[in-house]
Amino acid sequence: MSHVTLDELMRALPEVMAALKDGAAIDMLCLRPARNQRRFVDEMTLTRAEGIPGERWKSEPWLRTDDGAPHPGIQVSILPRRVLDLVWRDRENVLHPGDTFVADMDMSLENLPVGQLLDVGTAVLRVSDVFNDGCVKWKARYGAAAKDWITAPGHPALRLRGILCSIEQDGVIRTGDILKKREAD
């Protein structure tokens, strides 16, 4: 299996950053019922209290608050479509990264600042201040270059590994729903 090279990733950066600024369709709704398990669905329910029923956020979060509760800022993860298409080359043998969904949208801090509300389906999400820098599994599955690219100088603000969000309003999302920035009131 060949991983993407740092040179390929750097050359692709302008195309990655040319993604939609708003109004991107969501795709690849993914549940993670247990570690290294993926289940793709066409619809999922999101709740503030439970996260995504059928997911492991409440029982096995990778980040907790000071009081030991699952961190609400990691309930939903959104991966830019163009990044996924660059790094996930062997879709038969390499596991999907496990993000809640994929969208062809610019996830940069400039476009989606911390606290930005996002409408999708009947749910509302809030962009978290938790940075998604790609875990050890990201590096193992997609290569060292894919991991290094995320944290290269100037790249953290681009959020190439995607964004993490809390669920602000319970709702249902479906494949094809549009991810939209909510205007400030």
BELFEN-V18188 format. One record per run of one state. SS is the DSSP state (2 for helix, 1 for strand, 0 for the rest). FROM is the first residue (numbers start at 1). LEN is the number of residues. If there is no record, write none. Layout:
ss=SS from=FROM len=LEN
ss=SS from=FROM len=LEN
This chain:
ss=0 from=1 len=5
ss=2 from=6 len=12
ss=0 from=18 len=2
ss=1 from=20 len=1
ss=0 from=21 len=3
ss=1 from=24 len=4
ss=0 from=28 len=1
ss=1 from=29 len=3
ss=0 from=32 len=7
ss=1 from=39 len=3
ss=0 from=42 len=1
ss=1 from=43 len=5
ss=0 from=48 len=3
ss=1 from=51 len=1
ss=0 from=52 len=12
ss=1 from=64 len=1
ss=0 from=65 len=5
ss=1 from=70 len=1
ss=0 from=71 len=1
ss=2 from=72 len=3
ss=0 from=75 len=1
ss=1 from=76 len=5
ss=2 from=81 len=7
ss=0 from=88 len=13
ss=1 from=101 len=3
ss=0 from=104 len=1
ss=1 from=105 len=1
ss=0 from=106 len=11
ss=1 from=117 len=4
ss=0 from=121 len=2
ss=1 from=123 len=5
ss=0 from=128 len=8
ss=2 from=136 len=7
ss=0 from=143 len=1
ss=2 from=144 len=8
ss=0 from=152 len=4
ss=2 from=156 len=3
ss=0 from=159 len=4
ss=1 from=163 len=7
ss=0 from=170 len=1
ss=1 from=171 len=4
ss=0 from=175 len=3
ss=1 from=178 len=4
ss=0 from=182 len=4
